[in-house]
Amino acid sequence: MKAVLLAAGRGSRLGHLTENIPKPLMKVGHQTCLDIVLEALSAVADEVIRLTSQLE
């Protein structure tokens, strides 16, 4: 099964927490949000397609 991971946007609702780091790379405990999601998806998908946006 394929999974699509949407990892786009500025994370502006998180205010100062995302001034210097993208939302998917924020740490929750000792892992990034992206690592947590990829680990969960690997249990059910054999391919993950990641969609991102280029921020200026």
N, CA and C atoms as a LAMMPS dump frame, in Angstrom:
ITEM: TIMESTEP
0
ITEM: NUMBER OF ATOMS
168
ITEM: BOX BOUNDS ff ff ff
-5.0000000000000000e+02 5.0000000000000000e+02
-5.0000000000000000e+02 5.0000000000000000e+02
-5.0000000000000000e+02 5.0000000000000000e+02
ITEM: ATOMS id mol type element x y z
1 1 1 N 0.846 -1.163 0
2 1 2 C 0 0 0
3 1 3 C 0.901 1.239 0
4 2 1 N 0.456 2.286 -0.685
5 2 2 C 1.163 3.557 -0.707
6 2 3 C 0.486 4.527 0.261
7 3 1 N 1.285 5.409 0.848
8 3 2 C 0.77 6.451 1.735
9 3 3 C 1.258 7.801 1.223
10 4 1 N 0.44 8.827 1.374
11 4 2 C 0.823 10.187 0.99
12 4 3 C 0.924 11.01 2.265
13 5 1 N 2.086 11.625 2.455
14 5 2 C 2.342 12.453 3.628
15 5 3 C 2.413 13.901 3.187
16 6 1 N 1.48 14.72 3.679
17 6 2 C 1.472 16.145 3.362
18 6 3 C 2.306 16.871 4.413
19 7 1 N 3.428 17.424 3.985
20 7 2 C 4.328 18.139 4.899
21 7 3 C 4.619 19.501 4.298
22 8 1 N 3.625 20.346 4.259
23 8 2 C 3.769 21.662 3.643
24 8 3 C 3.182 22.716 4.563
25 9 1 N 3.519 23.934 4.302
26 9 2 C 3.003 25.042 5.091
27 9 3 C 4.042 25.608 6.022
28 10 1 N 3.774 26.779 6.515
29 10 2 C 4.731 27.489 7.358
30 10 3 C 4.598 27.145 8.841
31 11 1 N 3.509 26.588 9.253
32 11 2 C 3.304 26.323 10.674
33 11 3 C 3.092 27.607 11.456
34 12 1 N 2.508 28.601 10.82
35 12 2 C 2.378 29.93 11.425
36 12 3 C 1.514 29.927 12.686
37 13 1 N 0.602 28.994 12.804
38 13 2 C -0.23 28.951 14.017
39 13 3 C 0.564 28.55 15.251
40 14 1 N 1.767 28.017 15.037
41 14 2 C 2.617 27.635 16.163
42 14 3 C 3.522 28.782 16.61
43 15 1 N 3.379 29.936 15.97
44 15 2 C 4.081 31.15 16.386
45 15 3 C 5.593 31.013 16.41
46 16 1 N 6.189 31.395 17.537
47 16 2 C 7.643 31.433 17.65
48 16 3 C 8.292 30.044 17.564
49 17 1 N 7.538 28.985 17.775
50 17 2 C 8.107 27.631 17.737
51 17 3 C 8.595 27.242 16.349
52 18 1 N 8.018 27.859 15.313
53 18 2 C 8.398 27.494 13.935
54 18 3 C 9.09 28.645 13.203
55 19 1 N 9.654 29.587 13.945
56 19 2 C 10.377 30.681 13.291
57 19 3 C 11.636 30.19 12.587
58 20 1 N 12.341 29.229 13.193
59 20 2 C 13.633 28.782 12.671
60 20 3 C 13.664 27.333 12.21
61 21 1 N 12.578 26.618 12.389
62 21 2 C 12.557 25.19 12.049
63 21 3 C 11.185 24.842 11.48
64 22 1 N 11.14 24.042 10.426
65 22 2 C 9.839 23.649 9.866
66 22 3 C 9.048 22.781 10.859
67 23 1 N 7.759 22.893 10.775
68 23 2 C 6.86 22.155 11.667
69 23 3 C 7.154 20.644 11.717
70 24 1 N 7.397 19.967 10.589
71 24 2 C 7.655 18.53 10.668
72 24 3 C 8.943 18.162 11.411
73 25 1 N 9.854 19.124 11.573
74 25 2 C 11.117 18.837 12.251
75 25 3 C 11.123 19.247 13.719
76 26 1 N 9.968 19.672 14.225
77 26 2 C 9.872 19.981 15.653
78 26 3 C 9.998 18.695 16.457
79 27 1 N 10.651 18.775 17.591
80 27 2 C 10.848 17.608 18.446
81 27 3 C 9.659 17.389 19.372
82 28 1 N 9.277 16.134 19.492
83 28 2 C 8.298 15.69 20.48
84 28 3 C 9.021 14.59 21.251
85 29 1 N 9.428 14.896 22.451
86 29 2 C 10.292 13.96 23.172
87 29 3 C 11.656 13.945 22.506
88 30 1 N 12.103 12.763 22.088
89 30 2 C 13.413 12.632 21.457
90 30 3 C 13.323 12.427 19.947
91 31 1 N 12.128 12.512 19.383
92 31 2 C 11.926 12.307 17.946
93 31 3 C 11.28 13.53 17.332
94 32 1 N 11.511 13.694 16.023
95 32 2 C 10.799 14.76 15.32
96 32 3 C 9.392 14.277 14.972
97 33 1 N 8.513 15.235 14.713
98 33 2 C 7.149 14.882 14.293
99 33 3 C 7.204 14.006 13.041
100 34 1 N 8.094 14.345 12.114
101 34 2 C 8.232 13.579 10.879
102 34 3 C 8.641 12.141 11.162
103 35 1 N 9.601 11.933 12.058
104 35 2 C 10.023 10.571 12.416
105 35 3 C 8.877 9.755 12.998
106 36 1 N 8.075 10.371 13.843
107 36 2 C 6.949 9.674 14.477
108 36 3 C 5.939 9.23 13.423
109 37 1 N 5.625 10.134 12.495
110 37 2 C 4.65 9.808 11.448
111 37 3 C 5.201 8.74 10.508
112 38 1 N 6.465 8.858 10.105
113 38 2 C 7.057 7.866 9.199
114 38 3 C 7.119 6.486 9.854
115 39 1 N 7.41 6.443 11.129
116 39 2 C 7.434 5.164 11.845
117 39 3 C 6.046 4.519 11.861
118 40 1 N 5.02 5.321 12.113
119 40 2 C 3.656 4.801 12.124
120 40 3 C 3.236 4.336 10.736
121 41 1 N 3.583 5.104 9.716
122 41 2 C 3.205 4.725 8.347
123 41 3 C 3.926 3.464 7.885
124 42 1 N 5.151 3.26 8.342
125 42 2 C 5.901 2.081 7.912
126 42 3 C 5.24 0.779 8.355
127 43 1 N 4.38 0.858 9.359
128 43 2 C 3.672 -0.334 9.828
129 43 3 C 2.552 -0.746 8.877
130 44 1 N 2.074 0.196 8.048
131 44 2 C 0.934 -0.112 7.186
132 44 3 C 1.191 0.146 5.698
133 45 1 N 2.287 0.821 5.36
134 45 2 C 2.553 1.171 3.96
135 45 3 C 3.938 0.707 3.554
136 46 1 N 4.068 0.291 2.316
137 46 2 C 5.389 -0.107 1.822
138 46 3 C 6.063 1.016 1.038
139 47 1 N 5.327 2.103 0.774
140 47 2 C 5.892 3.261 0.087
141 47 3 C 5.222 4.517 0.636
142 48 1 N 6.047 5.537 0.922
143 48 2 C 5.525 6.817 1.416
144 48 3 C 5.908 7.899 0.423
145 49 1 N 4.911 8.62 -0.056
146 49 2 C 5.129 9.731 -0.953
147 49 3 C 4.971 11 -0.131
148 50 1 N 6.027 11.821 -0.09
149 50 2 C 6.031 13.019 0.739
150 50 3 C 5.848 14.243 -0.147
151 51 1 N 4.842 15.036 0.164
152 51 2 C 4.577 16.267 -0.572
153 51 3 C 4.952 17.453 0.292
154 52 1 N 5.802 18.315 -0.252
155 52 2 C 6.245 19.502 0.476
156 52 3 C 6.034 20.731 -0.395
157 53 1 N 6.198 21.88 0.209
158 53 2 C 6.122 23.12 -0.563
159 53 3 C 7.425 23.869 -0.37
160 54 1 N 7.797 24.653 -1.366
161 54 2 C 8.999 25.47 -1.28
162 54 3 C 8.596 26.824 -0.72
163 55 1 N 9.138 27.16 0.432
164 55 2 C 8.824 28.447 1.055
165 55 3 C 9.883 29.466 0.687
166 56 1 N 9.437 30.679 0.44
167 56 2 C 10.381 31.751 0.102
168 56 3 C 10.735 32.545 1.323
